[in-house]
Amino acid sequence: MAFSTFEVPVGPQHPALKEPENFTFTVDGEHVVGVKLRIGYNHRGIEKAAESRTYIQNLYLMERICGICSVAHTTTYAQNVEYALGKEIPRRAEYYRVIIYELNRIHSHLLWLGVAGHEIGFDTLFMYVWRDRERVMDILEMLTGNRVTYAINTIGGVRRDITPEMADKVRKSMDLVEQRVTYYKKAAAAEPTLLTRVKGVGILRTEDARRLCAVGPTTRASGVKFDVRAEDPYAAYDEVPFNLVSYDLCDVLSRILVRVDETLESARIVKYCLDHMPSGPVRVKLPRTVPPGESVSRTEAPRGEVIHYLRANGTDKPERYKVRSPTLGNLPSVCEMLTSKGDYVVRIADIPIALASIDPCFSCTDRAAHFVDPSRGKEWSWTFEQIRKYARKD
Amino acid sequence: MSVFLDILSILLFPGFAFVIVLALIYEWIDRKFYAKLQNRMGPTYTGPAGVLQPFADLIKLLAKEDITPMAADRPFFSITPVVALALMLTGVLIIPIGGASGLLSFHGDVIVAVALMTLLAIVLFLSGLFSVNRFSIIGAERAVLQLLGYEIPLMLAVLGVALGAGSLTLAEIAGSTKAWYLFGPQVIGFAIYIVAAQAELERVPFDIPEAEQEIVAGWQTEYSGRKLALFRLTRDVELVYISGLAAALFLGGAGPVLEGIHPWMQTLLSTLLFVVKTVIILLILSTIRALFARLRIDQMVDFSWKYLVPISLLQMVLVRLVI
């Protein structure tokens, strides 16, 4: 057997992965017969760092958990602190949070669509989609001052207000986004090589999606109608009407369709919010210390459900902060997608697109502050200073 | 004196120097056109509109560190890039560039022309195999599987043309081709040739042996520095070779040959016609590259045996009936 199969490492450095993570595939010719996953290459000690910073400073730390869904983490964090304080924020701020959140979703989904095209060697799609994505980035820059890390959320609301001129520009851009995305949807359905590469690839059956607790577009593409925006409305989602997009093809094509439809839906949500935004302040002053207690906040990031947990001890710094990002929730599912079983055969060529189909963000995932060395059966935890020292060693 | 002139024509025009310069310019045309189709700019900085970019890339790569992996089979690992380039430079001598026939013209040179392409694919397979790298080996396997897919249709398409012209000499085929052939009996053959050429050149949708996202760089993963530069140059020369062969087979080569004009004028005219015809083919190849996603190797082999082979057999019958 040693001659017929061999192991192919994908990662920590590999062109298909833009972030360090290791998948070891056992292959027999072109067929994948086994997959092993190893995470932990990109550990940054963010949770530990959060414990030594004040609540306001942590806003900027949370923004940097993920480069793409940055606003998802700050919204979840700010909400979490507001829950812990037991305070409400102005309605206008909640609408504004929804607008930024959905713009972020559009930019994230367009980015993903381009990357998906690139992973199957369709670079033309990649170039076109990324050029359209620039429009959304420009809008975000106009609204918040930044293209990627928006720094718009703050504890007690948002930091800037939107003017009617800005709102008009956003509306125009949303029309353009809708028009372009509709075109891509039509073009993709008419492109045979694209369809052959994504149909029946990366299968995640409905029961597996439930069993493995997949989140976000991955689970919705497997026919599970789960979306935090609908299940547990936060910010202004209780007043915003939107369709919960779900397909039950269970493959990569299904995930593409879900994301494309969600992009259209997001553009509609943004326009609705602009039209129905109540007037008033966008921010209230909240105390800097949080009374002792615990709170949990969750939101639907572009990649899926983000869960933040906070334990406060009455000071201006959290005692413990825990972040569960959507990629971690989807990793068991991606291993399932890459496992051949019965008639379903995974080929080497399917690896990049199947991996990309969960829209992985590995730097969000590696965050543990507790260390385990399974070979020696040792467990320990470190302070942020110790982690920093370890990182600077050698 | 005539021997000296022969050597000069092999080395300079229309031999190696001319072809290499043309190859690098074709790479620029390909990159620029591909970029335009993708809503991008392509090369811009080096030379006017970036035309010197491929030259700069080649020179830079020649000067870079050349690493041979410890596990690799050193002699074979080092020799394959040279052999690959030599094969393609030999090939262009057969192609009619500056006149009615190539520098080498003999009975059966069409068969040699096709055989050179197959030989090149085998050399690439060996280069991957001797690299002893997991990605290289998968890439090499794929290169051979792909060869099994496109080789037969390519040969049948070429054979169809030879059958129509009743000759196995490129110069005679080019001379006897009539303009209406391309729009009549040869249209299917031309299409099949273009598809197979795309596979031979390992370009989208058939860049399977070097699929970046899957197997890093396929058979050329371990190559760096001078050796990689030679492989890249081979690809560019191959671009000229394949489009030149298509021009000779389907578009009348560097013809038409005019009576009663000065030989120098004829050479100039032929070269110009050759460039125009090959650039048209190059643009078709670049357009295909921008239109599709990469196929999987099993889909590619399926596609060629289910569709390409039967259609090319049909084409042979059609040619026999019409011409």
Interface residues (C-beta under 8 A of the other chain):
Chain A: F6 E7 V8 P9 H14 P15 A16 V27 G29 E30 G117 H118 E119 I120 G121 F122 D123 T124 L125 M127 Y128 R131 E191 T193 L194 T196 R197 R347 I348 A349 D350 I351 P352
Chain B: L37 Q38 N39 R40 R134 F135 I138 E141 R142 V204 P205 D207 I208 A211 E212 Q213 E214 I215 V216 A290 L291 F292 A293 R294 L295 R296 I297 D298 Q299
